[in-house]
């Protein structure tokens, strides 16, 4: 099992784009017992990936509760870097 932050980054190499809620849903089965699989921690991990040039923001919208959802993707270079350092 990969560290959670690695799994979060790796998720972006397998989807077109995702928001924090999408990541949580996708990783819930394997990482659901991790205390860090909560929205604030997942957002922090995603933003760290963005700050390190691995992810980029694609769009945003509001969820059914009126909360902001920001979507990100791993661009070609970012995905290559993630896949190079984090094998399947």
Secondary structure, DSSP 8 states (H G I E B T S, - for coil): ---HHHHHHHHTTTSS-B-HHHHHHHHHHHHTT-TT-SHHHHHHHHHHHHHTTS-EEEEEEE-TTS-EEEEEE--HHHHHHHHHHS--
